[in-house]
């Protein structure tokens, strides 16, 4: 049995069969981001960074966990002053159960584009169009 999620991906206190409204899902996402993921990313990045870098890294951490982000080569490259190398690292995180998933390839492509300064909506459009 894996980790149960609800709404946009909240895991805390989730049990099988739970149901919530869209408003509750949005509230839980905001709480998760504010309480855990934004501080976890902010504490881990030791160099000056752009809003685009922060946003992409928070998305990455929200999907994989703060611990995975904090131990990632992506973060090591960013902290070493190599944002191009960091942007290239997103594509390495596309496996679930040892299988590369199209949804994860698209998500990582979009996160990498956001990291590089693309508008999120444009990054998603490009990722959907270009990622196979």
Backbone as JSON, one array per atom type, in Angstrom:
{
  "sequence": "XXXXXXXXXXXXXXXXXXXXXXXXXXXXXXXXXXXXXXXXXXXXXXXXXXXXXXXXXXXXXXXXXXXXXXXXXXXXXXXXXXXXXXXXXXXXXXXXXXXXXXXXXXXXXXXXXXXXXXXXXXXXXXXXXXXX",
  "N": [[0.84, -1.17, 0.0], [0.63, 2.16, -0.92], [1.35, 5.66, -0.4], [-1.33, 7.56, 0.65], [-3.13, 10.16, -0.95], [-4.81, 13.35, -1.19], [-6.87, 15.84, -2.73], [-4.74, 18.24, -4.07], [-2.52, 16.78, -3.6], [-2.0, 16.43, -0.94], [-0.82, 14.7, 1.91], [-0.83, 14.33, 4.65], [-2.62, 12.91, 7.28], [-4.44, 11.62, 5.62], [-6.85, 9.26, 4.65], [-8.1, 6.18, 3.23], [-10.92, 6.61, 1.1], [-11.62, 9.17, 1.87], [-13.11, 12.37, 1.24], [-13.02, 15.63, -0.17], [-13.79, 19.12, -0.69], [-13.26, 21.31, -3.57], [-12.46, 23.81, -2.64], [-11.42, 23.13, -0.11], [-9.31, 21.47, -0.92], [-7.7, 23.37, -2.21], [-7.09, 25.02, -0.01], [-5.66, 23.22, 1.63], [-3.45, 22.72, -0.03], [-2.25, 25.29, -0.1], [-1.6, 25.55, 2.61], [0.17, 23.35, 2.98], [2.26, 24.13, 1.23], [3.07, 26.59, 2.39], [3.7, 25.87, 5.06], [5.56, 23.72, 4.92], [6.91, 23.11, 2.35], [7.81, 25.49, 0.99], [9.45, 26.71, 3.08], [11.3, 24.57, 3.38], [12.61, 24.46, 0.9], [13.61, 27.08, 0.74], [15.4, 27.12, 2.92], [17.28, 25.3, 2.04], [18.54, 26.29, -0.25], [21.45, 27.98, -0.82], [22.54, 30.07, -2.17], [22.13, 33.21, -3.96], [18.96, 33.4, -5.58], [16.47, 33.23, -8.21], [12.96, 34.15, -8.5], [11.8, 32.38, -10.26], [13.52, 30.15, -10.09], [13.02, 29.41, -7.42], [10.22, 28.86, -7.5], [10.06, 26.65, -9.29], [11.62, 24.8, -7.91], [10.13, 24.48, -5.55], [7.82, 23.28, -6.61], [8.95, 20.88, -7.52], [9.9, 19.83, -5.04], [7.44, 19.56, -3.74], [6.29, 17.5, -5.15], [8.13, 15.37, -4.85], [9.11, 15.42, -2.28], [10.61, 17.17, 0.44], [12.99, 16.19, 1.49], [14.08, 14.65, -0.61], [14.55, 16.69, -2.45], [16.42, 18.21, -0.98], [18.61, 16.5, -0.93], [19.32, 16.28, -3.53], [21.08, 16.27, -6.7], [20.39, 18.35, -8.3], [19.91, 20.49, -6.47], [22.5, 20.63, -5.4], [23.96, 21.48, -7.65], [22.73, 23.95, -8.18], [23.4, 25.33, -5.81], [26.12, 25.35, -6.19], [26.46, 27.3, -8.01], [25.71, 26.75, -10.6], [23.3, 27.1, -12.48], [22.39, 26.26, -15.02], [23.2, 23.58, -15.19], [21.7, 22.67, -13.03], [19.09, 23.05, -14.01], [19.06, 21.1, -15.98], [18.92, 18.82, -14.45], [16.31, 18.26, -13.67], [15.05, 16.54, -15.5], [15.97, 14.04, -14.83], [14.38, 12.9, -12.95], [12.05, 11.15, -13.41], [10.97, 8.7, -12.94], [8.76, 6.22, -11.66], [8.31, 3.62, -9.58], [10.38, 2.44, -10.96], [9.78, 2.86, -13.61], [9.67, 5.03, -16.38], [7.49, 7.67, -16.54], [5.09, 9.27, -18.61], [3.61, 11.48, -17.65], [5.26, 12.37, -15.55], [7.58, 12.98, -17.0], [6.63, 15.11, -18.51], [5.92, 16.9, -16.44], [8.43, 17.39, -15.25], [9.77, 18.52, -17.43], [8.29, 20.88, -17.72], [8.8, 22.05, -15.18], [11.57, 22.45, -15.4], [11.63, 24.34, -17.47], [10.23, 26.47, -16.27], [12.03, 26.99, -14.21], [14.07, 28.01, -15.77], [13.02, 30.43, -16.4], [10.72, 30.68, -17.93], [7.27, 31.55, -18.34], [4.79, 29.99, -16.37], [2.4, 28.94, -17.56], [3.09, 28.94, -20.27], [5.3, 27.23, -20.16], [4.07, 24.82, -19.45], [2.48, 24.4, -21.71], [4.48, 24.07, -23.69], [5.82, 21.82, -22.65], [3.78, 19.87, -22.78], [3.46, 19.76, -25.54], [6.0, 19.04, -26.52], [7.09, 16.87, -25.11], [7.56, 13.46, -25.07]],
  "CA": [[0.0, 0.0, 0.0], [1.43, 3.36, -1.04], [0.96, 6.83, 0.37], [-2.61, 8.11, 0.22], [-3.16, 11.6, -1.16], [-6.11, 13.94, -1.45], [-6.76, 17.19, -3.28], [-3.62, 18.46, -4.97], [-1.4, 15.92, -3.23], [-1.8, 16.42, 0.5], [-0.67, 13.34, 2.44], [-1.0, 14.28, 6.11], [-3.94, 12.57, 7.8], [-5.33, 11.11, 4.57], [-7.26, 7.86, 4.8], [-8.89, 5.73, 2.08], [-12.33, 6.97, 1.06], [-11.85, 10.56, 2.25], [-13.52, 13.29, 0.17], [-12.98, 17.04, 0.2], [-14.23, 20.04, -1.74], [-12.21, 22.03, -4.27], [-11.97, 24.86, -1.74], [-10.59, 22.48, 0.91], [-8.08, 21.05, -1.6], [-6.89, 24.57, -2.41], [-6.63, 25.44, 1.31], [-4.62, 22.28, 2.07], [-2.25, 22.97, -0.85], [-1.62, 26.52, 0.39], [-1.04, 25.25, 3.94], [1.34, 22.49, 2.78], [3.33, 24.93, 0.64], [3.52, 27.59, 3.36], [4.25, 25.26, 6.29], [6.62, 22.73, 4.72], [7.7, 23.06, 1.12], [8.54, 26.75, 0.77], [10.58, 26.82, 4.01], [12.3, 23.53, 3.1], [13.39, 24.88, -0.26], [14.32, 28.31, 1.1], [16.51, 26.77, 3.82], [18.27, 24.47, 1.35], [19.27, 27.06, -1.26], [22.44, 28.79, -0.1], [23.03, 31.12, -3.07], [21.02, 34.03, -4.46], [18.15, 32.69, -6.58], [15.36, 33.98, -8.78], [11.63, 33.64, -8.17], [11.6, 31.22, -11.13], [14.24, 29.03, -9.47], [12.28, 29.04, -6.21], [8.93, 28.26, -7.85], [10.29, 25.33, -9.87], [12.13, 23.92, -6.85], [9.01, 24.17, -4.66], [7.01, 22.29, -7.32], [9.73, 19.64, -7.47], [9.87, 19.33, -3.67], [6.07, 19.16, -3.41], [6.04, 16.21, -5.79], [9.07, 14.33, -4.43], [9.43, 15.55, -0.87], [11.68, 18.11, 0.76], [14.24, 15.44, 1.67], [14.63, 14.32, -1.94], [15.1, 17.94, -3.0], [17.6, 18.61, -0.23], [19.74, 15.62, -1.22], [19.41, 16.14, -4.99], [22.15, 16.9, -7.47], [19.8, 19.61, -8.74], [20.22, 21.49, -5.44], [23.96, 20.78, -5.32], [24.39, 22.3, -8.78], [22.26, 25.32, -7.96], [24.24, 25.91, -4.75], [27.49, 25.5, -6.71], [26.46, 28.38, -8.98], [25.53, 26.17, -11.94], [21.87, 26.96, -12.73], [22.15, 25.48, -16.25], [23.31, 22.18, -14.78], [20.55, 22.38, -12.17], [17.91, 22.94, -14.89], [19.15, 19.82, -16.68], [18.68, 17.73, -13.51], [14.88, 17.94, -13.52], [14.67, 15.41, -16.37], [16.43, 12.77, -14.27], [13.42, 12.49, -11.92], [10.82, 10.8, -14.14], [10.63, 7.3, -12.69], [7.89, 5.78, -10.56], [8.39, 2.17, -9.59], [11.38, 2.04, -11.96], [9.26, 3.09, -14.95], [9.55, 6.43, -16.77], [6.09, 7.99, -16.82], [4.88, 10.45, -19.45], [3.2, 12.6, -16.81], [6.43, 12.89, -14.84], [8.46, 13.61, -17.99], [6.04, 16.42, -18.81], [6.03, 17.76, -15.25], [9.83, 17.81, -15.1], [10.08, 19.44, -18.53], [7.69, 22.17, -17.37], [9.54, 22.62, -14.06], [12.85, 22.93, -15.91], [11.37, 25.57, -18.21], [9.93, 27.51, -15.27], [13.32, 27.26, -13.58], [14.84, 28.82, -16.72], [12.41, 31.74, -16.54], [9.49, 30.68, -18.72], [5.99, 31.67, -17.67], [4.3, 28.64, -16.07], [1.43, 28.48, -18.56], [3.84, 28.66, -21.49], [6.12, 26.05, -19.9], [3.19, 23.65, -19.53], [2.12, 24.24, -23.13], [5.66, 23.52, -24.37], [6.05, 20.45, -22.14], [2.75, 18.99, -23.34], [3.68, 19.64, -26.97], [7.31, 18.52, -26.9], [7.54, 15.73, -24.34], [6.98, 12.18, -25.5]],
  "C": [[0.89, 1.23, 0.0], [0.94, 4.46, -0.1], [-0.34, 7.37, -0.2], [-2.5, 9.62, 0.09], [-4.6, 12.05, -1.37], [-5.9, 15.35, -1.98], [-5.64, 17.28, -4.29], [-2.41, 17.61, -4.63], [-1.1, 15.92, -1.75], [-1.75, 14.98, 1.0], [-0.98, 13.25, 3.93], [-2.44, 13.98, 6.5], [-4.92, 11.99, 6.8], [-5.58, 9.62, 4.79], [-8.09, 7.46, 3.57], [-10.36, 6.17, 2.21], [-12.64, 8.41, 1.44], [-12.26, 11.38, 1.02], [-13.44, 14.71, 0.71], [-13.47, 17.87, -0.97], [-13.02, 20.65, -2.43], [-11.6, 23.11, -3.36], [-11.06, 24.28, -0.66], [-9.27, 22.0, 0.3], [-7.15, 22.24, -1.79], [-6.3, 25.06, -1.08], [-5.5, 24.54, 1.81], [-3.33, 22.47, 1.28], [-1.52, 24.2, -0.32], [-0.94, 26.28, 1.73], [0.23, 24.4, 3.8], [2.53, 23.31, 2.23], [3.93, 25.88, 1.66], [4.24, 26.96, 4.56], [5.49, 24.41, 6.05], [7.5, 22.98, 3.51], [8.45, 24.35, 0.83], [9.68, 26.92, 1.77], [11.68, 25.79, 3.74], [13.19, 23.89, 1.94], [14.23, 26.1, 0.08], [15.54, 28.02, 1.97], [17.63, 26.03, 3.09], [19.11, 25.25, 0.33], [20.16, 28.07, -0.56], [23.02, 29.92, -0.95], [21.85, 32.01, -3.46], [20.27, 33.28, -5.58], [17.01, 33.58, -7.05], [14.03, 33.4, -8.29], [11.34, 32.39, -9.01], [12.29, 29.99, -10.57], [13.45, 28.5, -8.27], [10.99, 28.31, -6.56], [9.1, 26.84, -8.4], [10.77, 24.34, -8.8], [11.04, 23.55, -5.85], [8.09, 23.14, -5.32], [7.66, 20.92, -7.27], [9.66, 19.02, -6.08], [8.47, 18.86, -3.28], [5.76, 17.78, -3.99], [6.89, 15.09, -5.2], [9.38, 14.33, -2.94], [10.62, 16.47, -0.67], [13.01, 17.38, 0.89], [14.88, 15.08, 0.34], [15.23, 15.57, -2.58], [16.41, 18.29, -2.31], [18.82, 17.73, -0.5], [20.01, 15.49, -2.73], [20.65, 16.81, -5.58], [21.67, 18.24, -8.02], [20.17, 20.72, -7.75], [21.73, 21.72, -5.35], [24.47, 21.67, -6.44], [23.95, 23.75, -8.63], [23.14, 26.01, -6.92], [25.69, 26.1, -5.17], [27.58, 26.61, -7.76], [26.33, 27.91, -10.41], [24.04, 25.99, -12.24], [21.54, 26.19, -14.01], [22.2, 23.99, -15.93], [22.14, 21.77, -13.92], [19.29, 22.19, -13.03], [17.9, 21.59, -15.61], [18.83, 18.63, -15.76], [17.21, 17.35, -13.38], [14.51, 16.68, -14.29], [15.12, 14.06, -15.84], [15.41, 12.16, -13.31], [12.07, 12.14, -12.55], [10.35, 9.38, -13.88], [9.67, 7.14, -11.52], [7.87, 4.26, -10.63], [9.35, 1.65, -10.66], [10.95, 2.27, -13.39], [9.17, 4.59, -15.21], [8.11, 6.7, -17.2], [5.96, 9.28, -17.62], [4.49, 11.66, -18.61], [4.36, 13.21, -16.05], [7.42, 13.54, -15.81], [7.94, 15.0, -18.34], [6.16, 17.38, -17.64], [7.45, 18.28, -15.12], [10.25, 18.75, -16.22], [9.53, 20.83, -18.21], [8.44, 22.83, -16.22], [10.89, 23.17, -14.52], [12.68, 24.24, -16.67], [11.04, 26.73, -17.28], [11.22, 27.94, -14.59], [14.17, 28.2, -14.45], [14.18, 30.16, -17.02], [11.16, 31.81, -17.4], [8.28, 30.89, -17.82], [5.42, 30.25, -17.5], [3.33, 28.12, -17.12], [2.13, 28.14, -19.87], [4.69, 27.41, -21.32], [5.27, 24.78, -19.99], [2.81, 23.36, -20.96], [3.27, 23.59, -23.91], [5.89, 22.07, -23.94], [5.03, 19.47, -22.71], [3.0, 18.73, -24.83], [4.93, 18.83, -27.29], [7.74, 17.24, -26.2], [6.79, 14.46, -24.73], [7.3, 11.12, -24.49]]
}
